[in-house]
Amino acid sequence: SSPPRDHNEQLDSVPGLPDTCAFLQPPAAAAAAATSMSGPDVETPSTIQICQIMQPDDANVAGNVHGGTILKMIEEAGAIIGTRHCNSQNGERCVAALARVQCTDFLSPMCIGEVANVSTEITYTSKHSVEVQVNVFSENIFTGTKKLTNKATLWYVPLSLKNVDKVLKVPPVVYSRQEQEEEGRKRYKDQKLERMETKWRNGDIVQPVLNPEPNTVSYSQSSLIHLVGPSDCTLHGFVHGGVTMKLMDKIAGIVAARHCKTNIITASMDTINFHDKIRKVTFTSNKSMEIKVLVDADPIEDSSQKRYWAASAFFTYVSLSQEGRSLPVPHLVPETEDKKKRFEEGKGRYLQMKAKQQGRAEPQP
């Protein structure tokens, strides 16, 4: 059967629009209040910084901050700067909705008591989208030591508060160099091409297996149901993209811990496209494992709306000892031909990612 039609299909007719964004209908009162606001008369800054001290609730039992906690902060910072920029000119009020997250690596773990400094910058704008670059640093406030922990690229689209199906134009950003615009245009075209290549890739429904063997795909597969509440949404009623990413990291972490039975931390996250469902381990190397996470949304209050695809991504985790050293990952056992195929696909992604990391590590001329 064909996939259910969702809000994202209504945005596909807009030229140059990054892939999908999941949202809720904003309250009429919030939309009316935001619409009555007059736009700023001065240019808004293209960079912002936010910081937050990491608490025990933000970390696992070993004291490592959850990758989802950091991803949520990254998205919130991106949404702030994106919404500010899109409302920097007089006109119809809008909110920047997360449409796509590029691959991001977790370069260094963050611990309880450290301060997360999130720095965001608008680096490119197309007619209907905004590219935001984000850097995250961990700061030890006792020693002053800072470490780069994350770098990420996010794409947002401005959705009208009067009509959430309407995508507005993005005010152009001012570039300090002509090369910046040309480089940004190339990144925009590359992500658009990749989005179109993966747009109709379907997820599969994994049936539970009774008494599965250890280290098999079925042994570690998990599901998580979350009821969206007011705290998960923006003031305008949109579900935070960061909330979805935090849930995705949470379920992926459960799968990784089930497979290794050790302390695990997020090592990287592949590009997120908002469209799919389910979660499972797909590939393991000697020291890492790849978990595919697929999410769907079920509007339980409106029986006329069907379940629709929300997001999908590949998370990579590593296994750690109590001393924080890397441990070998148990070899994954694919039970079926389909799972063997997915294992080989995961191996290909692992080798590509490893080659990119080695390329970035080489000294630049």
Secondary structure, 3 states (H helix, E strand, C coil): CCCCCCHHHHHCCCCCCCCCCCCCCCCHHHHHHHHCCCCCCCCCCCEEEEEEECCHHHECCCCEECHHHHHHHHHHHHHHHHHHHHCCCCCCCEEEEEEEECCEEECCCCECCCEEEEEEEEEEECCCCEEEEEEEEEECCCCCCEEEEEEEEEEEEEEECCCCCCECCCCCCCCCCHHHHHHHHHHHHHHHHHHHHHCCCCCCCCCCCCCCCCCEHHHHCCCCCCCCCHHHECCCCCECHHHHHHHHHHHHHHHHHHHHCCEEEEEEECCEECCCCEEEEEEECCCCEEEEEEEEECCCCCCCCCCEEEEEEEEEEEEECCCCCEECCCCCECCCHHHHHHHHHHHHHHHHHHHHHHHHHCCCC
